[in-house]
Amino acid sequence: MPRGRPVRSQIRQNIIEILYFLGSSSGYDLYKIYVAIYPKVTMRSIYYHMKKGLSLGEFKIDRIEKVHGNYSWGPESEKTFYALGDNAKPKMDSRVKEYLDSAEEEKHAKIDKKAGKKTAFMDIPGKNIQEPEK
């Protein structure tokens, strides 16, 4: 048995589960989803585990976008998007899928409400939800 602390981390495994269903996401978006599903952690902890996961090959950088705005540090910011790496082993946690599905349904309901129309049919990717007949 090897000596020292084990390399695995429950926080990193939970991030793997989220990225498995999302495909690609920024660190801040991962944090928002993480605290909605799992026990609360700090944003700094999420970024630490993303960096550690990069070095272990569990994550890879998908793309880096420059976002222009009026920030306290200057006119632009960089957003790093992460995806699963070759060493990631997702276990397909059903809590993540349920949360993302419900969030998608709420998003479509808000869009329909904003438009001021009641739809009898909502098109959600991979799902067809119809209202019952009256």
N, C-alpha and C positions, 0 to 999 in steps of 0.2 A: 504494500500500500504506500503510495507516495506521501511524502511529508509535506506539511504546510497547509495552508488554507485552500479549500476547494475553489475552483474557478467559477462554478455556477452561481447564479444569482436569481432569486425569485422576481425581483423587479425587472431584470433584463429579460427573463422568460415571459413575463406579462407584456413587455413591449413587443417581443417577437409575436405573441398572439395577436396584438392589435395590428401590427404591420402585415401579418398574414392575410387579414381580411381587407385592409386598406390598400395594400400594394406599395404605396409610397406616401410619406407624410413628413411634415416639418417637425422639429422638436417640440415647439410650443403646442401645435395641434395634438401631438401624441400625449403631451402632459394633460391637456384639457380632457381628452378621452380617458386617460388613465385614472385621473382622480374621480371621474364619474362612475367608473366600474369597480376599481380596486381600492384598498385602503389608501388614505392620503399619503403622499410623499411630497418632497420639495421639488421645485422645478430644477434646482441645481443637481439633485440626485438623478433625475431623468437624463440631464445632459452628461453627467458623469458616466452613466451606464451606456449611453449612446457612444461615447468616446471609447469606452472599454470594449464594447461590442464591435466597434470598427477594428480595433487591434486584434480581436479574437476571430474575426471573419464572420461574425454573426450578423452584422449589418454592413451595408456598403452605401456610399454616397450616390444617390440617384442623379441629383442635379443641384446646382446652386443658382438661385435667382437673385437679381438685384432689384430691390424695391425702393422706389423713389418716394420721398415724403419729407415732412418737416420734423426731423428728429432732433433731440438735444445734442447729439453727437455729430450731426451733419445732415446733408441732403439725401443720403441713401443708406440702405441697410442690406445685408446679405441674409437670405433665407436658405438654409441647407435642408434638402429633402433626402430622407433616408429610405432604403428598401432592404429587404432581407438578403443576407449574404449566403454563401455556400454552406457555412457551418451552422446555420439556424435550424432548429428542430422544433417546428410548431406542433402543438398538441391539439389545436383547434378547439379552444375554450368556447363553449356555447354562450357564456355570458357576454362575450365581445360581440358575437354575431347578433344576439338578441338586442343589445344596445344599439348597434349600428343600424339594424333594421328599423327599430322604433324611431331613431333619430331621423332616418330617411323619410318615414311616414309622416312625422311631425313637420318636416321641412316642406313636403308637398302639400300638406294641409294648410300651412301658413301661406304658401304661395297662392293657393286657391282662394283663401279668405281675403288676401290682399287684393286680388283681382276682382272681388265682389261677386263671384259666381259660385254656385253650388254645382259640383260635378257629380255625375252618377258613376263615373269611372275615373279612377286615378291610375296613372301609369307610373309604376315604381319598377325600376330595373329588376327583372327576374320575377316580378309578382304582378298579378292582375287582381285588383280589389274592386268589387262591384258592390253597390248598395243593395240591400234586400228589396224585393218587390213589395209595394204597398197595396 
